[in-house]
Amino acid sequence: MSARTDGERASQHLARTIKSLNIPVVKDQKKAERFLFGDDSED
């Protein structure tokens, strides 16, 4: 039987899920917002 806690199993599952989504890492906040929400430059 595994000695890992439910929290550890959940963390591993979440990490695998995020990796499988293949989301690009965007460090610039403006670029990230454009990627996520589209270009909302119409103020």
N, CA, C and O atoms as CSV, one atom per row, in Angstrom:
chain,resi,resn,atom,element,x,y,z
A,1,MET,N,N,0.839,-1.191,0.000
A,1,MET,CA,C,0.000,0.000,0.000
A,1,MET,C,C,0.879,1.247,0.000
A,1,MET,O,O,1.940,1.281,0.622
A,2,SER,N,N,0.419,2.249,-0.700
A,2,SER,CA,C,1.199,3.477,-0.826
A,2,SER,C,C,1.147,4.294,0.461
A,2,SER,O,O,0.114,4.370,1.127
A,3,ALA,N,N,2.274,4.899,0.792
A,3,ALA,CA,C,2.338,5.709,2.005
A,3,ALA,C,C,1.997,7.172,1.729
A,3,ALA,O,O,2.007,7.995,2.644
A,4,ARG,N,N,1.694,7.497,0.473
A,4,ARG,CA,C,1.385,8.890,0.140
A,4,ARG,C,C,0.007,9.289,0.666
A,4,ARG,O,O,-0.918,8.479,0.720
A,5,THR,N,N,-0.099,10.548,1.048
A,5,THR,CA,C,-1.383,11.047,1.538
A,5,THR,C,C,-2.275,11.426,0.365
A,5,THR,O,O,-1.816,11.503,-0.775
A,6,ASP,N,N,-3.536,11.660,0.646
A,6,ASP,CA,C,-4.461,12.096,-0.399
A,6,ASP,C,C,-3.995,13.404,-1.028
A,6,ASP,O,O,-4.118,13.595,-2.238
A,7,GLY,N,N,-3.462,14.297,-0.210
A,7,GLY,CA,C,-2.971,15.580,-0.714
A,7,GLY,C,C,-1.820,15.409,-1.688
A,7,GLY,O,O,-1.755,16.091,-2.710
A,8,GLU,N,N,-0.909,14.493,-1.367
A,8,GLU,CA,C,0.223,14.235,-2.265
A,8,GLU,C,C,-0.254,13.626,-3.577
A,8,GLU,O,O,0.230,13.991,-4.648
A,9,ARG,N,N,-1.198,12.704,-3.493
A,9,ARG,CA,C,-1.748,12.105,-4.714
A,9,ARG,C,C,-2.458,13.154,-5.557
A,9,ARG,O,O,-2.329,13.162,-6.781
A,10,ALA,N,N,-3.205,14.036,-4.908
A,10,ALA,CA,C,-3.922,15.093,-5.622
A,10,ALA,C,C,-2.944,16.049,-6.300
A,10,ALA,O,O,-3.177,16.480,-7.429
A,11,SER,N,N,-1.855,16.378,-5.614
A,11,SER,CA,C,-0.854,17.271,-6.195
A,11,SER,C,C,-0.213,16.650,-7.425
A,11,SER,O,O,-0.027,17.326,-8.437
A,12,GLN,N,N,0.126,15.363,-7.346
A,12,GLN,CA,C,0.714,14.672,-8.492
A,12,GLN,C,C,-0.268,14.612,-9.655
A,12,GLN,O,O,0.122,14.810,-10.805
A,13,HIS,N,N,-1.527,14.342,-9.370
A,13,HIS,CA,C,-2.549,14.279,-10.410
A,13,HIS,C,C,-2.702,15.642,-11.083
A,13,HIS,O,O,-2.804,15.727,-12.307
A,14,LEU,N,N,-2.717,16.706,-10.283
A,14,LEU,CA,C,-2.845,18.055,-10.820
A,14,LEU,C,C,-1.642,18.405,-11.691
A,14,LEU,O,O,-1.801,18.987,-12.764
A,15,ALA,N,N,-0.443,18.055,-11.235
A,15,ALA,CA,C,0.761,18.336,-12.012
A,15,ALA,C,C,0.727,17.600,-13.347
A,15,ALA,O,O,1.071,18.176,-14.379
A,16,ARG,N,N,0.316,16.329,-13.338
A,16,ARG,CA,C,0.220,15.572,-14.595
A,16,ARG,C,C,-0.831,16.168,-15.521
A,16,ARG,O,O,-0.629,16.234,-16.734
A,17,THR,N,N,-1.944,16.599,-14.956
A,17,THR,CA,C,-3.019,17.186,-15.760
A,17,THR,C,C,-2.557,18.475,-16.420
A,17,THR,O,O,-2.799,18.689,-17.608
A,18,ILE,N,N,-1.895,19.333,-15.658
A,18,ILE,CA,C,-1.413,20.603,-16.202
A,18,ILE,C,C,-0.402,20.352,-17.313
A,18,ILE,O,O,-0.456,21.007,-18.354
A,19,LYS,N,N,0.525,19.409,-17.107
A,19,LYS,CA,C,1.508,19.088,-18.143
A,19,LYS,C,C,0.828,18.574,-19.396
A,19,LYS,O,O,1.258,18.890,-20.505
A,20,SER,N,N,-0.226,17.786,-19.239
A,20,SER,CA,C,-0.899,17.204,-20.401
A,20,SER,C,C,-1.660,18.254,-21.197
A,20,SER,O,O,-1.927,18.048,-22.381
A,21,LEU,N,N,-2.016,19.369,-20.578
A,21,LEU,CA,C,-2.729,20.427,-21.294
A,21,LEU,C,C,-1.807,21.197,-22.234
A,21,LEU,O,O,-2.273,21.852,-23.166
A,22,ASN,N,N,-0.500,21.118,-21.990
A,22,ASN,CA,C,0.504,21.735,-22.855
A,22,ASN,C,C,0.260,23.233,-23.024
A,22,ASN,O,O,0.264,23.740,-24.146
A,23,ILE,N,N,0.050,23.932,-21.931
A,23,ILE,CA,C,-0.171,25.374,-21.957
A,23,ILE,C,C,1.187,26.073,-21.979
A,23,ILE,O,O,2.058,25.756,-21.169
A,24,PRO,N,N,1.377,27.023,-22.901
A,24,PRO,CA,C,2.666,27.720,-22.951
A,24,PRO,C,C,2.868,28.599,-21.713
A,24,PRO,O,O,1.908,29.140,-21.164
A,25,VAL,N,N,4.109,28.733,-21.285
A,25,VAL,CA,C,4.425,29.593,-20.155
A,25,VAL,C,C,4.728,30.982,-20.705
A,25,VAL,O,O,5.665,31.158,-21.484
A,26,VAL,N,N,3.933,31.962,-20.296
A,26,VAL,CA,C,4.112,33.336,-20.755
A,26,VAL,C,C,4.446,34.183,-19.534
A,26,VAL,O,O,3.625,34.333,-18.629
A,27,LYS,N,N,5.667,34.739,-19.513
A,27,LYS,CA,C,6.110,35.475,-18.335
A,27,LYS,C,C,5.684,36.936,-18.363
A,27,LYS,O,O,5.590,37.572,-17.313
A,28,ASP,N,N,5.421,37.482,-19.561
A,28,ASP,CA,C,4.998,38.870,-19.670
A,28,ASP,C,C,3.492,38.964,-19.428
A,28,ASP,O,O,2.714,38.302,-20.115
A,29,GLN,N,N,3.077,39.774,-18.467
A,29,GLN,CA,C,1.663,39.827,-18.080
A,29,GLN,C,C,0.775,40.265,-19.235
A,29,GLN,O,O,-0.292,39.686,-19.439
A,30,LYS,N,N,1.192,41.280,-19.998
A,30,LYS,CA,C,0.358,41.765,-21.105
A,30,LYS,C,C,0.191,40.683,-22.170
A,30,LYS,O,O,-0.910,40.478,-22.681
A,31,LYS,N,N,1.277,39.993,-22.503
A,31,LYS,CA,C,1.191,38.907,-23.490
A,31,LYS,C,C,0.295,37.787,-22.976
A,31,LYS,O,O,-0.484,37.209,-23.734
A,32,ALA,N,N,0.410,37.485,-21.693
A,32,ALA,CA,C,-0.417,36.431,-21.107
A,32,ALA,C,C,-1.893,36.808,-21.171
A,32,ALA,O,O,-2.737,35.972,-21.492
A,33,GLU,N,N,-2.201,38.059,-20.868
A,33,GLU,CA,C,-3.597,38.507,-20.920
A,33,GLU,C,C,-4.135,38.453,-22.344
A,33,GLU,O,O,-5.282,38.060,-22.558
A,34,ARG,N,N,-3.310,38.847,-23.329
A,34,ARG,CA,C,-3.751,38.770,-24.728
A,34,ARG,C,C,-3.986,37.322,-25.131
A,34,ARG,O,O,-4.948,37.022,-25.838
A,35,PHE,N,N,-3.106,36.417,-24.683
A,35,PHE,CA,C,-3.259,35.000,-25.012
A,35,PHE,C,C,-4.540,34.431,-24.407
A,35,PHE,O,O,-5.270,33.689,-25.063
A,36,LEU,N,N,-4.805,34.783,-23.156
A,36,LEU,CA,C,-5.960,34.217,-22.462
A,36,LEU,C,C,-7.283,34.848,-22.868
A,36,LEU,O,O,-8.285,34.152,-23.029
A,37,PHE,N,N,-7.285,36.166,-23.033
A,37,PHE,CA,C,-8.553,36.882,-23.184
A,37,PHE,C,C,-8.724,37.541,-24.543
A,37,PHE,O,O,-9.730,38.211,-24.774
A,38,GLY,N,N,-7.763,37.367,-25.451
A,38,GLY,CA,C,-7.845,38.053,-26.735
A,38,GLY,C,C,-7.315,39.471,-26.590
A,38,GLY,O,O,-6.983,39.912,-25.490
A,39,ASP,N,N,-7.240,40.178,-27.705
A,39,ASP,CA,C,-6.702,41.537,-27.698
A,39,ASP,C,C,-7.828,42.523,-27.424
A,39,ASP,O,O,-8.614,42.839,-28.317
A,40,ASP,N,N,-7.905,43.007,-26.192
A,40,ASP,CA,C,-8.949,43.962,-25.808
A,40,ASP,C,C,-8.393,45.383,-25.827
A,40,ASP,O,O,-8.501,46.102,-24.834
A,41,SER,N,N,-7.803,45.793,-26.945
A,41,SER,CA,C,-7.179,47.112,-26.997
A,41,SER,C,C,-8.181,48.222,-27.276
A,41,SER,O,O,-7.790,49.386,-27.360
A,42,GLU,N,N,-9.464,47.894,-27.423
A,42,GLU,CA,C,-10.483,48.914,-27.646
A,42,GLU,C,C,-10.938,49.469,-26.300
A,42,GLU,O,O,-11.844,48.923,-25.671
A,43,ASP,N,N,-10.312,50.544,-25.868
A,43,ASP,CA,C,-10.635,51.110,-24.547
A,43,ASP,C,C,-11.877,51.957,-24.601
A,43,ASP,O,O,-12.292,52.509,-23.582
